[in-house]
Amino acid sequence: MHGLIIGLPRQAAARAHSGENRFMTSLAGIRVLDLSRVLAGPWCAQTLADLGADVIKIERPGAGDDTRGWGPPFMKDEAGQDTAEAAYYLGTNRNKRSVTCDIAQPAGQALIRELVKHCDVFVENFKVGDMARYGLDHASLKTLQPKLVYCSITGFGQTGPYRERAGYDYAIQGMGGLMSVTGERDDLGGGPQKVGVAVADLFTGMYATVAILAALRHAERTGEGQYIDMALLDTQVAMLANLGANYLVSGVAPGRAGNAHQNIVPYQVFEVAPAADGSKDHMIVAVGNDTQYAKFCEVAGRPDLAADPRFARNRDRVRHRDMLVPLLEDVMKGRGKAEWLAALEAAKVPCGAINNLAEVFEDPQVKERGMVTSWRHPLQPQLRLVSSPMKLGVTPVRSAMPPPMLGQHTDEVLRELLQWPEDRLQELRKGKVI
């Protein structure tokens, strides 16, 4: 395995040995071969790339990652016309190098095996059994690179009755219970609702990242690689968190609660006085304990609701939710959002606005935290994308544009790692392997 020192340029290695590592990234020297596409796998690989790993993204010649074409929206060029660059792809593949390889061909499989000898991590999200048919499964590759950390990401994992099924985020949110607790209450006309972003994919990508880092630590200490079996359904069940525990402890399956909290009251969206244009307006009140509740009642001009034994403690407010919430709804409609936010924030009562994405990216806190990065793309002089949220004090995250061209780094990587001459690259091109 390329350790945190091995494989670095000489000057960087010297700085690392001397403790002067402010120019280094946390995973400098780690190389990842990423055969995943769409979201869960690329999200994992992007996080590793943010932390400094050299991520080589393997894409199909002529097509690439499916998400390259998942638009609109597409990035616009300087003339304001759509390009072929889908926003979806751009948001999940920063800090990577793109190499094309047709793994359906024996020559493509051989190329991957050669690259594996120079890599520490292998990430794939093909259907169960596909990698074995290509000779690229863990059992085959670990003979070439014993320290290899091999991570497979599938919908249902490598075992169990559903192992051969295709698993997509939407279906997993349903099967894994998330949609049963997301959406308005049934008695208020609600129904199952998926989350607005693909959280099963994203959480699986993040859990995979954590598992890979742990396995790299083990390989660094022992010289032994290992296989990681990540499944979207497993992750979705795990991320039920307190609601999963609620069911296992009580035996009662929780239902949908809309914008309210299952275990805390008042912790929900409230309608407030109409906005300046007369439209309905809303905000969040997120009272987390009894002290905050008493402060909330004081700000609201209803200290009696804090003294009332039916509502004094959270356990009582949860039990009497249907009595308390209508009283609070009437109170909240008496003032506008700005007035409520100012008063509650001054009293240290957790609350918040409900922003659309235009408001999110104009928020002064979001700007101050540097959550948007701008790059000069070949087709767009100012490409703006969301930044990594990780802020490390000594080894900062990387910030490089997603590879704009399919296969942009193919020649660079094959020359750098394998030292293959031009005539060999030309031969692979003729055979449409790369």
FIFIVO-205270 format. One record per residue (C-alpha): residue number from 0; residue in one letter; x, y, z. Coordinates in Angstrom, 2 decimals. Layout:
N
+-----+---------+---------+---------+---------+
! num ! residuo !      px !      py !      pz !
+-----+---------+---------+---------+---------+
! NUM !       a !       X !       Y !       Z !
...
+-----+---------+---------+---------+---------+
// end
This chain:
434
+-----+---------+---------+---------+---------+
! num ! residuo !      px !      py !      pz !
+-----+---------+---------+---------+---------+
!   0 !       m !    0.00 !    0.00 !    0.00 !
!   1 !       h !    1.15 !    3.52 !   -0.67 !
!   2 !       g !    1.36 !    4.87 !    2.86 !
!   3 !       l !    1.02 !    8.46 !    3.90 !
!   4 !       i !    4.69 !    9.01 !    3.04 !
!   5 !       i !    5.46 !    6.43 !    0.34 !
!   6 !       g !    4.80 !    7.62 !   -3.17 !
!   7 !       l !    4.90 !   11.34 !   -2.36 !
!   8 !       p !    7.14 !   13.76 !   -4.18 !
!   9 !       r !   10.51 !   14.01 !   -2.40 !
!  10 !       q !    9.91 !   17.52 !   -1.07 !
!  11 !       a !    6.47 !   16.60 !    0.29 !
!  12 !       a !    7.87 !   13.49 !    1.97 !
!  13 !       a !   10.60 !   15.57 !    3.59 !
!  14 !       r !    8.02 !   18.03 !    4.91 !
!  15 !       a !    5.98 !   15.13 !    6.30 !
!  16 !       h !    8.98 !   13.67 !    8.13 !
!  17 !       s !    9.84 !   17.09 !    9.56 !
!  18 !       g !    6.26 !   17.71 !   10.70 !
!  19 !       e !    5.73 !   20.48 !    8.18 !
!  20 !       n !    2.60 !   18.99 !    6.63 !
!  21 !       r !    0.45 !   22.03 !    6.09 !
!  22 !       f !    0.92 !   21.52 !    2.34 !
!  23 !       m !   -0.19 !   17.89 !    2.51 !
!  24 !       t !   -3.60 !   16.29 !    2.49 !
!  25 !       s !   -4.68 !   13.58 !    4.90 !
!  26 !       l !   -4.71 !   10.77 !    2.32 !
!  27 !       a !   -1.72 !   11.87 !    0.24 !
!  28 !       g !   -0.13 !    8.75 !   -1.24 !
!  29 !       i !   -3.33 !    6.67 !   -1.20 !
!  30 !       r !   -4.56 !    5.64 !   -4.65 !
!  31 !       v !   -8.15 !    4.57 !   -5.35 !
!  32 !       l !   -9.40 !    2.73 !   -8.42 !
!  33 !       d !  -13.05 !    3.74 !   -8.71 !
!  34 !       l !  -15.23 !    1.52 !  -10.91 !
!  35 !       s !  -18.47 !    2.89 !   -9.47 !
!  36 !       r !  -21.02 !    5.14 !  -11.12 !
!  37 !       v !  -24.12 !    7.25 !  -10.38 !
!  38 !       l !  -24.12 !    8.20 !   -6.67 !
!  39 !       a !  -23.28 !    5.93 !   -3.71 !
!  40 !       g !  -19.88 !    4.78 !   -5.01 !
!  41 !       p !  -18.89 !    8.11 !   -6.57 !
!  42 !       w !  -19.89 !    9.92 !   -3.36 !
!  43 !       c !  -17.59 !    7.63 !   -1.39 !
!  44 !       a !  -14.74 !    8.10 !   -3.87 !
!  45 !       q !  -15.27 !   11.86 !   -3.99 !
!  46 !       t !  -14.92 !   12.06 !   -0.22 !
!  47 !       l !  -11.67 !   10.10 !   -0.36 !
!  48 !       a !  -10.50 !   12.39 !   -3.16 !
!  49 !       d !  -11.39 !   15.48 !   -1.11 !
!  50 !       l !   -9.12 !   14.11 !    1.62 !
!  51 !       g !   -6.25 !   13.82 !   -0.82 !
!  52 !       a !   -6.43 !   10.33 !   -2.28 !
!  53 !       d !   -5.57 !    9.97 !   -5.97 !
!  54 !       v !   -8.90 !    8.70 !   -7.30 !
!  55 !       i !   -8.80 !    7.19 !  -10.78 !
!  56 !       k !  -12.35 !    7.04 !  -12.09 !
!  57 !       i !  -12.82 !    4.23 !  -14.61 !
!  58 !       e !  -15.52 !    5.05 !  -17.17 !
!  59 !       r !  -16.98 !    3.34 !  -20.22 !
!  60 !       p !  -15.44 !    4.55 !  -23.49 !
!  61 !       g !  -17.85 !    6.76 !  -25.41 !
!  62 !       a !  -20.42 !    6.98 !  -22.62 !
!  63 !       g !  -18.83 !    7.38 !  -19.20 !
!  64 !       d !  -20.68 !    7.57 !  -15.91 !
!  65 !       d !  -24.46 !    7.48 !  -16.46 !
!  66 !       t !  -24.79 !   10.82 !  -14.69 !
!  67 !       r !  -22.80 !   12.66 !  -17.37 !
!  68 !       g !  -26.07 !   12.69 !  -19.32 !
!  69 !       w !  -28.53 !   13.08 !  -16.45 !
!  70 !       g !  -29.90 !   16.51 !  -17.23 !
!  71 !       p !  -31.19 !   19.09 !  -17.51 !
!  72 !       p !  -29.85 !   21.08 !  -15.88 !
!  73 !       f !  -26.63 !   21.15 !  -17.88 !
!  74 !       m !  -23.76 !   23.55 !  -17.36 !
!  75 !       k !  -23.99 !   26.51 !  -19.73 !
!  76 !       d !  -21.11 !   27.82 !  -21.81 !
!  77 !       e !  -19.99 !   31.45 !  -22.03 !
!  78 !       a !  -22.76 !   32.12 !  -24.57 !
!  79 !       g !  -25.41 !   30.79 !  -22.19 !
!  80 !       q !  -26.04 !   27.61 !  -24.19 !
!  81 !       d !  -26.35 !   24.15 !  -22.67 !
!  82 !       t !  -23.20 !   22.01 !  -22.82 !
!  83 !       a !  -23.01 !   18.22 !  -22.40 !
!  84 !       e !  -21.92 !   18.63 !  -18.76 !
!  85 !       a !  -24.77 !   17.54 !  -16.46 !
!  86 !       a !  -24.94 !   19.22 !  -13.06 !
!  87 !       y !  -25.51 !   15.79 !  -11.47 !
!  88 !       y !  -22.12 !   14.50 !  -12.67 !
!  89 !       l !  -20.34 !   17.73 !  -11.75 !
!  90 !       g !  -21.65 !   17.54 !   -8.19 !
!  91 !       t !  -20.31 !   14.06 !   -7.43 !
!  92 !       n !  -16.92 !   13.72 !   -9.09 !
!  93 !       r !  -14.57 !   16.50 !   -8.00 !
!  94 !       n !  -10.87 !   15.84 !   -7.41 !
!  95 !       k !  -10.81 !   12.72 !   -9.62 !
!  96 !       r !   -8.97 !   11.65 !  -12.77 !
!  97 !       s !  -11.00 !   10.11 !  -15.60 !
!  98 !       v !   -9.70 !    7.02 !  -17.41 !
!  99 !       t !  -11.74 !    5.13 !  -20.01 !
! 100 !       c !  -11.61 !    1.33 !  -20.07 !
! 101 !       d !  -14.02 !   -1.25 !  -21.47 !
! 102 !       i !  -13.98 !   -3.96 !  -18.82 !
! 103 !       a !  -16.24 !   -6.16 !  -20.95 !
! 104 !       q !  -13.19 !   -6.87 !  -23.13 !
! 105 !       p !  -10.40 !   -9.19 !  -21.93 !
! 106 !       a !   -7.85 !   -6.48 !  -22.72 !
! 107 !       g !   -9.81 !   -4.04 !  -20.54 !
! 108 !       q !   -9.90 !   -6.54 !  -17.69 !
! 109 !       a !   -6.16 !   -7.03 !  -18.05 !
! 110 !       l !   -5.65 !   -3.27 !  -17.89 !
! 111 !       i !   -7.61 !   -3.03 !  -14.65 !
! 112 !       r !   -5.52 !   -5.84 !  -13.16 !
! 113 !       e !   -2.36 !   -3.96 !  -14.04 !
! 114 !       l !   -3.66 !   -0.77 !  -12.45 !
! 115 !       v !   -4.71 !   -2.62 !   -9.27 !
! 116 !       k !   -1.06 !   -3.44 !   -8.59 !
! 117 !       h !   -0.50 !    0.29 !   -8.05 !
! 118 !       c !   -3.63 !    0.98 !   -5.98 !
! 119 !       d !   -4.63 !    0.73 !   -2.33 !
! 120 !       v !   -8.42 !    0.83 !   -2.68 !
! 121 !       f !  -10.88 !   -0.62 !   -5.21 !
! 122 !       v !  -14.49 !    0.61 !   -5.25 !
! 123 !       e !  -17.22 !   -0.95 !   -7.42 !
! 124 !       n !  -21.01 !   -1.02 !   -7.48 !
! 125 !       f !  -21.73 !   -3.65 !  -10.13 !
! 126 !       k !  -24.39 !   -6.32 !   -9.68 !
! 127 !       v !  -23.48 !   -9.28 !   -7.51 !
! 128 !       g !  -21.35 !  -11.68 !   -9.54 !
! 129 !       d !  -20.41 !   -9.28 !  -12.35 !
! 130 !       m !  -16.90 !   -8.64 !  -11.06 !
! 131 !       a !  -16.23 !  -12.38 !  -10.77 !
! 132 !       r !  -17.28 !  -12.90 !  -14.40 !
! 133 !       y !  -14.74 !  -10.26 !  -15.40 !
! 134 !       g !  -12.04 !  -11.72 !  -13.18 !
! 135 !       l !  -12.06 !   -8.52 !  -11.14 !
! 136 !       d !  -13.55 !   -9.85 !   -7.91 !
! 137 !       h !  -11.80 !   -9.55 !   -4.58 !
! 138 !       a !  -10.52 !  -13.12 !   -4.59 !
! 139 !       s !   -8.83 !  -12.55 !   -7.95 !
! 140 !       l !   -7.39 !   -9.11 !   -7.25 !
! 141 !       k !   -6.01 !   -9.76 !   -3.77 !
! 142 !       t !   -3.52 !  -12.21 !   -5.29 !
! 143 !       l !   -2.13 !   -9.25 !   -7.25 !
! 144 !       q !   -2.31 !   -6.74 !   -4.37 !
! 145 !       p !   -2.58 !   -8.42 !   -0.94 !
! 146 !       k !   -3.02 !   -5.07 !    0.82 !
! 147 !       l !   -5.96 !   -4.08 !   -1.37 !
! 148 !       v !   -9.04 !   -2.68 !    0.36 !
! 149 !       y !  -11.89 !   -3.81 !   -1.89 !
! 150 !       c !  -15.30 !   -2.17 !   -1.37 !
! 151 !       s !  -18.44 !   -3.46 !   -3.10 !
! 152 !       i !  -21.58 !   -1.32 !   -2.93 !
! 153 !       t !  -24.90 !   -2.89 !   -3.92 !
! 154 !       g !  -28.56 !   -2.48 !   -3.10 !
! 155 !       f !  -28.87 !   -5.54 !   -0.88 !
! 156 !       g !  -25.37 !   -6.85 !   -0.23 !
! 157 !       q !  -23.55 !  -10.01 !   -1.26 !
! 158 !       t !  -25.72 !  -12.40 !    0.80 !
! 159 !       g !  -29.40 !  -12.96 !    1.47 !
! 160 !       p !  -32.45 !  -13.69 !   -0.68 !
! 161 !       y !  -32.38 !  -10.27 !   -2.37 !
! 162 !       r !  -28.67 !  -10.29 !   -3.23 !
! 163 !       e !  -29.21 !  -10.43 !   -7.00 !
! 164 !       r !  -31.86 !   -7.71 !   -7.11 !
! 165 !       a !  -31.06 !   -4.24 !   -8.41 !
! 166 !       g !  -31.44 !   -1.79 !   -5.54 !
! 167 !       y !  -32.15 !    1.88 !   -6.18 !
! 168 !       d !  -32.37 !    4.64 !   -3.61 !
! 169 !       y !  -36.10 !    5.29 !   -4.12 !
! 170 !       a !  -37.02 !    1.62 !   -3.62 !
! 171 !       i !  -34.65 !    1.32 !   -0.67 !
! 172 !       q !  -36.24 !    4.32 !    1.07 !
! 173 !       g !  -39.52 !    2.47 !    0.79 !
! 174 !       m !  -38.30 !   -1.00 !    1.72 !
! 175 !       g !  -36.09 !    0.28 !    4.53 !
! 176 !       g !  -38.90 !    2.05 !    6.38 !
! 177 !       l !  -37.93 !    5.65 !    5.71 !
! 178 !       m !  -41.03 !    6.46 !    3.67 !
! 179 !       s !  -43.25 !    5.02 !    6.38 !
! 180 !       v !  -42.07 !    7.78 !    8.73 !
! 181 !       t !  -41.70 !   10.57 !    6.15 !
! 182 !       g !  -44.67 !   12.66 !    5.06 !
! 183 !       e !  -47.72 !   14.21 !    6.68 !
! 184 !       r !  -49.80 !   12.24 !    9.18 !
! 185 !       d !  -52.40 !   10.00 !    7.60 !
! 186 !       d !  -55.20 !   11.59 !    9.61 !
! 187 !       l !  -54.21 !   14.95 !    8.08 !
! 188 !       g !  -54.37 !   13.64 !    4.54 !
! 189 !       g !  -50.75 !   12.57 !    4.27 !
! 190 !       g !  -49.11 !    9.58 !    2.64 !
! 191 !       p !  -45.68 !    8.04 !    2.05 !
! 192 !       q !  -43.05 !   10.53 !    0.95 !
! 193 !       k !  -39.46 !   10.05 !   -0.13 !
! 194 !       v !  -36.75 !   12.42 !    1.05 !
! 195 !       g !  -35.84 !   15.18 !   -1.43 !
! 196 !       v !  -32.29 !   13.89 !   -1.99 !
! 197 !       a !  -31.09 !   10.29 !   -2.38 !
! 198 !       v !  -30.20 !    9.80 !    1.28 !
! 199 !       a !  -29.80 !    6.01 !    1.12 !
! 200 !       d !  -27.17 !    6.44 !   -1.59 !
! 201 !       l !  -25.45 !    9.30 !    0.21 !
! 202 !       f !  -25.38 !    7.60 !    3.61 !
! 203 !       t !  -24.10 !    4.39 !    2.05 !
! 204 !       g !  -21.34 !    6.37 !    0.36 !
! 205 !       m !  -20.35 !    7.95 !    3.66 !
! 206 !       y !  -20.47 !    4.66 !    5.59 !
! 207 !       a !  -18.34 !    3.11 !    2.83 !
! 208 !       t !  -15.82 !    5.93 !    3.24 !
! 209 !       v !  -15.57 !    5.27 !    6.98 !
! 210 !       a !  -15.17 !    1.52 !    6.41 !
! 211 !       i !  -12.45 !    2.09 !    3.82 !
! 212 !       l !  -10.50 !    4.39 !    6.14 !
! 213 !       a !  -10.70 !    1.80 !    8.92 !
! 214 !       a !   -9.54 !   -0.95 !    6.54 !
! 215 !       l !   -6.65 !    1.24 !    5.32 !
! 216 !       r !   -5.58 !    1.71 !    8.93 !
! 217 !       h !   -5.64 !   -2.07 !    9.41 !
! 218 !       a !   -3.67 !   -2.63 !    6.20 !
! 219 !       e !   -1.11 !   -0.05 !    7.25 !
! 220 !       r !   -0.52 !   -1.86 !   10.54 !
! 221 !       t !   -0.70 !   -5.47 !    9.35 !
! 222 !       g !   -0.13 !   -5.54 !    5.59 !
! 223 !       e !   -3.49 !   -7.26 !    5.19 !
! 224 !       g !   -6.21 !   -5.93 !    2.91 !
! 225 !       q !   -9.87 !   -6.87 !    3.22 !
! 226 !       y !  -13.26 !   -7.00 !    1.55 !
! 227 !       i !  -16.02 !   -4.52 !    2.45 !
! 228 !       d !  -19.63 !   -5.46 !    1.65 !
! 229 !       m !  -21.81 !   -2.33 !    1.71 !
! 230 !       a !  -25.56 !   -2.46 !    1.05 !
! 231 !       l !  -28.04 !    0.38 !    0.66 !
! 232 !       l !  -30.74 !   -1.54 !    2.54 !
! 233 !       d !  -28.42 !   -2.20 !    5.50 !
! 234 !       t !  -27.55 !    1.47 !    5.62 !
! 235 !       q !  -31.17 !    2.57 !    5.39 !
! 236 !       v !  -32.13 !    0.30 !    8.29 !
! 237 !       a !  -29.21 !    1.61 !   10.35 !
! 238 !       m !  -30.07 !    5.25 !    9.68 !
! 239 !       l !  -33.57 !    4.82 !   11.12 !
! 240 !       a !  -31.66 !    5.74 !   14.28 !
! 241 !       n !  -33.95 !    6.66 !   17.17 !
! 242 !       l !  -37.08 !    5.58 !   15.27 !
! 243 !       g !  -35.66 !    2.09 !   14.78 !
! 244 !       a !  -34.84 !    1.98 !   18.47 !
! 245 !       n !  -38.33 !    3.27 !   19.30 !
! 246 !       y !  -39.88 !    0.31 !   17.51 !
! 247 !       l !  -37.51 !   -2.33 !   18.90 !
! 248 !       v !  -38.02 !   -1.08 !   22.45 !
! 249 !       s !  -41.79 !   -0.49 !   22.32 !
! 250 !       g !  -42.95 !   -2.95 !   19.68 !
! 251 !       v !  -45.03 !   -0.16 !   18.16 !
! 252 !       a !  -44.19 !    0.91 !   14.62 !
! 253 !       p !  -44.03 !    4.72 !   14.45 !
! 254 !       g !  -46.06 !    6.41 !   11.74 !
! 255 !       r !  -45.59 !    9.58 !    9.76 !
! 256 !       a !  -45.47 !   12.77 !   11.77 !
! 257 !       g !  -45.18 !   15.35 !    9.02 !
! 258 !       n !  -42.89 !   18.17 !   10.09 !
! 259 !       a !  -43.20 !   17.24 !   13.76 !
! 260 !       h !  -40.74 !   15.23 !   15.85 !
! 261 !       q !  -41.70 !   11.76 !   17.07 !
! 262 !       n !  -40.15 !   12.25 !   20.52 !
! 263 !       i !  -40.06 !   16.00 !   21.20 !
! 264 !       v !  -42.79 !   18.67 !   21.41 !
! 265 !       p !  -42.88 !   21.43 !   20.18 !
! 266 !       y !  -40.39 !   20.54 !   17.46 !
! 267 !       q !  -42.01 !   21.26 !   14.11 !
! 268 !       v !  -43.00 !   23.76 !   11.43 !
! 269 !       f !  -45.50 !   26.43 !   12.40 !
! 270 !       e !  -47.43 !   28.83 !   10.22 !
! 271 !       v !  -46.82 !   32.45 !   11.22 !
! 272 !       a !  -48.43 !   35.75 !   10.20 !
! 273 !       p !  -48.60 !   36.20 !    6.39 !
! 274 !       a !  -45.58 !   37.48 !    4.49 !
! 275 !       a !  -45.48 !   41.02 !    3.12 !
! 276 !       d !  -47.07 !   39.90 !   -0.14 !
! 277 !       g !  -49.93 !   38.25 !    1.73 !
! 278 !       s !  -48.76 !   34.69 !    1.12 !
! 279 !       k !  -48.56 !   32.10 !    3.86 !
! 280 !       d !  -45.28 !   32.02 !    5.76 !
! 281 !       h !  -43.74 !   29.37 !    7.99 !
! 282 !       m !  -40.81 !   28.75 !   10.31 !
! 283 !       i !  -39.32 !   26.02 !   12.47 !
! 284 !       v !  -39.45 !   25.87 !   16.25 !
! 285 !       a !  -37.14 !   23.18 !   17.66 !
! 286 !       v !  -37.53 !   23.17 !   21.45 !
! 287 !       g !  -35.14 !   20.54 !   22.75 !
! 288 !       n !  -35.75 !   20.51 !   26.51 !
! 289 !       d !  -38.01 !   21.78 !   29.25 !
! 290 !       t !  -35.93 !   24.89 !   29.95 !
! 291 !       q !  -36.13 !   25.94 !   26.30 !
! 292 !       y !  -39.86 !   25.27 !   26.36 !
! 293 !       a !  -40.31 !   27.61 !   29.33 !
! 294 !       k !  -38.35 !   30.32 !   27.49 !
! 295 !       f !  -40.45 !   29.76 !   24.38 !
! 296 !       c !  -43.67 !   30.20 !   26.36 !
! 297 !       e !  -42.32 !   33.39 !   27.91 !
! 298 !       v !  -41.46 !   34.85 !   24.49 !
! 299 !       a !  -44.87 !   33.76 !   23.21 !
! 300 !       g !  -46.63 !   35.54 !   26.09 !
! 301 !       r !  -48.09 !   32.27 !   27.34 !
! 302 !       p !  -46.19 !   31.36 !   30.55 !
! 303 !       d !  -49.31 !   29.50 !   31.65 !
! 304 !       l !  -48.55 !   26.81 !   29.05 !
! 305 !       a !  -45.21 !   26.14 !   30.75 !
! 306 !       a !  -46.82 !   25.94 !   34.21 !
! 307 !       d !  -49.62 !   23.63 !   33.07 !
! 308 !       p !  -48.78 !   20.11 !   34.39 !
! 309 !       r !  -50.03 !   18.59 !   31.13 !
! 310 !       f !  -47.24 !   20.38 !   29.25 !
! 311 !       a !  -44.49 !   21.11 !   31.79 !
! 312 !       r !  -42.27 !   18.14 !   30.88 !
! 313 !       n !  -41.47 !   16.84 !   27.41 !
! 314 !       r !  -42.90 !   13.40 !   28.14 !
! 315 !       d !  -46.19 !   15.11 !   29.03 !
! 316 !       r !  -46.09 !   17.34 !   25.94 !
! 317 !       v !  -45.58 !   14.28 !   23.72 !
! 318 !       r !  -48.54 !   12.52 !   25.36 !
! 319 !       h !  -50.72 !   15.65 !   25.06 !
! 320 !       r !  -49.40 !   16.76 !   21.67 !
! 321 !       d !  -52.89 !   17.01 !   20.14 !
! 322 !       m !  -53.98 !   19.39 !   22.91 !
! 323 !       l !  -50.89 !   21.61 !   22.99 !
! 324 !       v !  -50.04 !   22.05 !   19.32 !
! 325 !       p !  -53.34 !   23.73 !   18.30 !
! 326 !       l !  -52.84 !   26.25 !   21.12 !
! 327 !       l !  -49.33 !   27.02 !   19.88 !
! 328 !       e !  -50.50 !   27.25 !   16.28 !
! 329 !       d !  -52.86 !   30.07 !   17.21 !
! 330 !       v !  -50.10 !   31.88 !   19.09 !
! 331 !       m !  -47.59 !   31.57 !   16.26 !
! 332 !       k !  -49.95 !   33.12 !   13.72 !
! 333 !       g !  -49.99 !   36.33 !   15.77 !
! 334 !       r !  -46.53 !   37.53 !   14.64 !
! 335 !       g !  -44.45 !   37.56 !   11.47 !
! 336 !       k !  -41.46 !   35.32 !   10.83 !
! 337 !       a !  -38.81 !   38.00 !   11.26 !
! 338 !       e !  -40.25 !   39.06 !   14.61 !
! 339 !       w !  -40.44 !   35.51 !   15.88 !
! 340 !       l !  -36.90 !   34.65 !   14.72 !
! 341 !       a !  -35.41 !   37.72 !   16.39 !
! 342 !       a !  -37.24 !   37.14 !   19.70 !
! 343 !       l !  -36.59 !   33.40 !   19.90 !
! 344 !       e !  -32.94 !   33.68 !   18.90 !
! 345 !       a !  -32.43 !   36.36 !   21.58 !
! 346 !       a !  -33.95 !   33.95 !   24.14 !
! 347 !       k !  -31.70 !   31.09 !   22.92 !
! 348 !       v !  -34.67 !   29.05 !   21.75 !
! 349 !       p !  -33.71 !   26.95 !   18.69 !
! 350 !       c !  -35.62 !   28.09 !   15.62 !
! 351 !       g !  -35.05 !   28.70 !   11.95 !
! 352 !       a !  -36.29 !   29.88 !    8.61 !
! 353 !       i !  -37.21 !   27.53 !    5.76 !
! 354 !       n !  -35.02 !   28.58 !    2.85 !
! 355 !       n !  -35.23 !   27.64 !   -0.80 !
! 356 !       l !  -31.89 !   26.89 !   -2.49 !
! 357 !       a !  -31.51 !   30.43 !   -3.80 !
! 358 !       e !  -31.78 !   31.68 !   -0.22 !
! 359 !       v !  -29.42 !   28.95 !    1.03 !
! 360 !       f !  -26.56 !   30.03 !   -1.22 !
! 361 !       e !  -27.13 !   33.71 !   -0.39 !
! 362 !       d !  -27.10 !   33.03 !    3.34 !
! 363 !       p !  -24.22 !   34.95 !    4.98 !
! 364 !       q !  -23.25 !   31.95 !    7.11 !
! 365 !       v !  -23.06 !   29.66 !    4.08 !
! 366 !       k !  -20.92 !   32.25 !    2.28 !
! 367 !       e !  -18.63 !   32.77 !    5.25 !
! 368 !       r !  -18.10 !   29.01 !    5.56 !
! 369 !       g !  -16.99 !   28.77 !    1.94 !
! 370 !       m !  -19.61 !   26.26 !    0.89 !
! 371 !       v !  -19.38 !   27.23 !   -2.79 !
! 372 !       t !  -16.22 !   26.83 !   -4.87 !
! 373 !       s !  -15.67 !   28.45 !   -8.27 !
! 374 !       w !  -13.51 !   26.94 !  -11.02 !
! 375 !       r !  -12.54 !   28.05 !  -14.49 !
! 376 !       h !  -13.99 !   25.26 !  -16.64 !
! 377 !       p !  -12.89 !   25.05 !  -20.31 !
! 378 !       l !  -16.49 !   25.80 !  -21.30 !
! 379 !       q !  -17.51 !   28.04 !  -18.41 !
! 380 !       p !  -15.32 !   30.78 !  -16.91 !
! 381 !       q !  -16.98 !   30.55 !  -13.52 !
! 382 !       l !  -18.32 !   27.10 !  -12.66 !
! 383 !       r !  -19.84 !   27.21 !   -9.17 !
! 384 !       l !  -20.33 !   23.98 !   -7.23 !
! 385 !       v !  -20.91 !   22.95 !   -3.63 !
! 386 !       s !  -17.72 !   22.54 !   -1.59 !
! 387 !       s !  -16.75 !   19.76 !    0.78 !
! 388 !       p !  -18.00 !   20.48 !    4.33 !
! 389 !       m !  -14.86 !   18.99 !    5.90 !
! 390 !       k !  -12.56 !   21.58 !    7.40 !
! 391 !       l !   -9.32 !   20.12 !    8.74 !
! 392 !       g !   -6.97 !   22.41 !   10.60 !
! 393 !       v !   -3.66 !   20.97 !    9.35 !
! 394 !       t !   -4.34 !   18.85 !    6.26 !
! 395 !       p !   -6.94 !   20.77 !    4.23 !
! 396 !       v !   -9.23 !   19.08 !    1.75 !
! 397 !       r !   -8.42 !   19.26 !   -1.93 !
! 398 !       s !  -10.36 !   21.41 !   -4.36 !
! 399 !       a !  -10.07 !   20.36 !   -7.99 !
! 400 !       m !  -12.70 !   20.54 !  -10.71 !
! 401 !       p !  -14.48 !   17.33 !  -11.81 !
! 402 !       p !  -12.75 !   15.96 !  -14.92 !
! 403 !       p !  -14.57 !   17.81 !  -17.71 !
! 404 !       m !  -13.67 !   15.40 !  -20.49 !
! 405 !       l !  -14.42 !   11.69 !  -20.55 !
! 406 !       g !  -11.09 !    9.87 !  -20.45 !
! 407 !       q !   -9.19 !   13.11 !  -19.94 !
! 408 !       h !   -6.46 !   11.43 !  -17.92 !
! 409 !       t !   -6.25 !    8.03 !  -19.64 !
! 410 !       d !   -2.87 !    8.58 !  -21.28 !
! 411 !       e !   -1.50 !   10.41 !  -18.25 !
! 412 !       v !   -2.39 !    7.60 !  -15.82 !
! 413 !       l !   -1.24 !    4.72 !  -18.04 !
! 414 !       r !    2.07 !    6.41 !  -18.73 !
! 415 !       e !    2.56 !    7.41 !  -15.10 !
! 416 !       l !    1.65 !    4.13 !  -13.42 !
! 417 !       l !    2.37 !    1.51 !  -16.07 !
! 418 !       q !    4.95 !    3.36 !  -18.18 !
! 419 !       w !    3.27 !    2.13 !  -21.34 !
! 420 !       p !    4.59 !    3.54 !  -24.62 !
! 421 !       e !    2.48 !    5.34 !  -27.21 !
! 422 !       d !    2.27 !    2.36 !  -29.57 !
! 423 !       r !    0.65 !    0.25 !  -26.86 !
! 424 !       l !   -1.87 !    3.00 !  -26.10 !
! 425 !       q !   -2.67 !    3.25 !  -29.81 !
! 426 !       e !   -3.28 !   -0.48 !  -29.96 !
! 427 !       l !   -5.79 !   -0.23 !  -27.10 !
! 428 !       r !   -7.51 !    2.67 !  -28.82 !
! 429 !       k !   -7.87 !    0.73 !  -32.07 !
! 430 !       g !   -9.53 !   -2.08 !  -30.16 !
! 431 !       k !  -11.79 !    0.46 !  -28.38 !
! 432 !       v !  -10.52 !   -0.77 !  -25.03 !
! 433 !       i !   -9.74 !    2.83 !  -24.02 !
+-----+---------+---------+---------+---------+
// end
